[in-house]
Amino acid sequence: MTATETISAAINQIDEKKEQLKKAFDNLQSHRSLLSPSFSLSWSEIDSHFSSLQSSLSNRFRLLQSIASVEDDSYRHETSDAETSPQEQTVVEPELRTLCENNDGIGLTKCLIRRWDDDAPINLEVTAAIRYSPNPASMVLDAIEGSKQNHTPLTSSGKPFDVRRVLVLLMEALIEINASITVDTRKRAKKLAYDLKTKIGSKPFEALVFLHLVAAFELGSEFDSEVLSDYVFMVAKYKQATKVCNKIDLGSERVGLLIRKLLDSGKSIFAVRFMYECGMADEFEPIPVLKSHIKDSREAALRVCKEDNYSLKSQNEAIDKEVSALKAAIKIIKDQNIESEFTQEKVEERVEDLEKCKALRKRNTTNTPQKESQQKGKKRSRDCNVTQVPVTSQQLLSRPEALLMHEHGHHGLQLNPYGLMTPAFNGVVGHLGSAATPQALYYAQQTGFVLPPQYHPPYYYSQ
């Protein structure tokens, strides 16, 4: 038995095993009086969980089969495969292919909702599938119009699903294959686009659906370019924004204005994406903007801490904020192969340090002893070392660059044994010791938030 056959056999046995589990659960329920009162798990919850897993495994297995089939084809037909696109190589599920051959847009939508799995995207398969349709554009329009009849469809695991995600996927596929648009189909799409435009308001995802419709059915000339540009600005955070912008063809002048608007609005990372992906890198200077974004991410993280007096919650939020900003920068740096321009910033190392820091503090917080209240009011001369360093708020805030350091910084605000930083307030920073011998671990070595270098609080080990 091959590995593929073994996996297939195991997946086919899931329903049988669920039945066995149901019998075991029913048997357990018959002894409910012996169970803990806190045991409230129902079979429907278990069934929903395993159904979701089954759907995910099935989708991933189909993807695995597709990859294996493509690799096998490549081995046997190396020359012909070199001229074949990835979409043509992708294996399409029979049901999906049949729906497309029948031009059944509504049935296709239902099928995709049922198969949807965020962990196993089916973009390539959908793009390959709609090539089997005799009229892909008309089929996708049928899917959009049919979606109005069912606003809250359910996935195979019974969870509500936003059908607009499928519609965007279908229109992306339509753009990818560059399908021909008949005059009648274009008229239908134009009417639908005007209807969708009235519902946008300030809702970005509605704008994204509208822009995909305009791009897929070549309706850019039907709308004012400034209005379209405003919608592109609204959806700039979505990965598809640059693609629909290029397809609509706003023109270099309008795209340039859009990029400046993104920069003026503080959305520098989106502006850099548009510079590179819309062919405007020569008109702007994306690398300095990206470096500024990396620096600003640290200052923004510091502001989050300051606003909440350096509480543990604000420190975690600051780390999340900076990590998210840095990861967005890393993606662009790698996509554009400009790593050599960012050797000094050590962006990936910074992300690693921040994530390790958060994980460490989370562990330390979880393991914090619950003895503080019991010890309240008791003097512990040998077990408590207090170091006070006078620091005014103005001194802390006037040198943000001193508060943000890399892991190799040698001076910084020390952690107490629980991995928590003592907040800085009223001009005093305190460090509390413990009966247990603490590790010489600095907060600066975890997050980079430290006191200015002129303050070097000593660290005393408990004896």
Disulfide bonds with the S-S distance in Angstrom:
none
